[in-house]
Amino acid sequence: MSRKDYVRIAAMLADERALITDSGVSSEGTEIAANVLNRVTRFLADILACDNCRFDRQRFYYAADYDG
């Protein structure tokens, strides 16, 4: 994968995180969705780090709008 792919993945995660925040779903539903998205973000970061030894996890988290 290329850096462009990493950027696209992070942007998609950030967009989904914004949708969760703006969805108007109950706080319990929002919390569950956010927890799932956080786990997916960490899991993808693990995969991308294995794919590229120069992968910057913190930069990816920032781009994905994840506080991790």
C-alpha positions as CSV (number, residue, x, y, z in Angstrom):
1,M,0.0,0.0,0.0
2,S,1.1,3.6,-0.6
3,R,1.0,6.6,1.6
4,K,-2.0,7.8,-0.4
5,D,-3.9,4.7,0.7
6,Y,-3.0,5.3,4.3
7,V,-4.3,8.9,4.0
8,R,-7.6,7.7,2.4
9,I,-8.1,5.2,5.2
10,A,-7.5,7.8,7.9
11,A,-9.8,10.2,6.2
12,M,-12.6,7.6,6.0
13,L,-12.2,6.9,9.7
14,A,-12.3,10.6,10.6
15,D,-15.4,11.0,8.5
16,E,-17.1,8.0,10.2
17,R,-16.1,9.4,13.6
18,A,-17.7,12.8,12.7
19,L,-20.9,11.0,11.6
20,I,-21.1,9.2,15.0
21,T,-20.7,12.5,16.8
22,D,-23.3,14.3,14.6
23,S,-25.8,11.3,14.3
24,G,-28.1,12.3,17.1
25,V,-28.2,8.7,18.3
26,S,-28.6,8.1,22.1
27,S,-25.5,8.4,24.2
28,E,-25.3,4.7,24.7
29,G,-25.5,4.0,21.0
30,T,-22.9,6.7,20.3
31,E,-20.5,5.3,22.9
32,I,-20.8,1.8,21.4
33,A,-20.3,3.0,17.9
34,A,-17.3,5.1,19.0
35,N,-15.7,2.1,20.8
36,V,-16.1,-0.1,17.8
37,L,-14.5,2.6,15.5
38,N,-11.7,3.0,18.0
39,R,-11.0,-0.7,17.9
40,V,-11.1,-0.7,14.1
41,T,-8.7,2.3,14.0
42,R,-6.2,0.5,16.3
43,F,-6.5,-2.7,14.4
44,L,-5.9,-1.0,11.1
45,A,-2.9,0.8,12.5
46,D,-1.4,-2.5,13.6
47,I,-1.9,-3.9,10.1
48,L,-0.4,-0.9,8.4
49,A,2.5,-0.9,10.8
50,C,3.3,-4.5,9.8
51,D,3.0,-3.5,6.1
52,N,5.4,-0.6,6.4
53,C,8.2,-0.3,9.1
54,R,8.2,3.5,8.6
55,F,4.5,3.8,9.4
56,D,3.8,6.6,11.9
57,R,1.0,5.4,14.1
58,Q,0.6,8.8,15.9
59,R,0.3,10.6,12.6
60,F,-2.3,8.1,11.4
61,Y,-4.2,8.5,14.6
62,Y,-4.2,12.3,14.2
63,A,-5.4,12.0,10.7
64,A,-8.1,9.6,11.7
65,D,-9.2,12.0,14.5
66,Y,-8.5,9.3,17.1
67,D,-7.1,10.3,20.5
68,G,-5.7,6.8,21.2
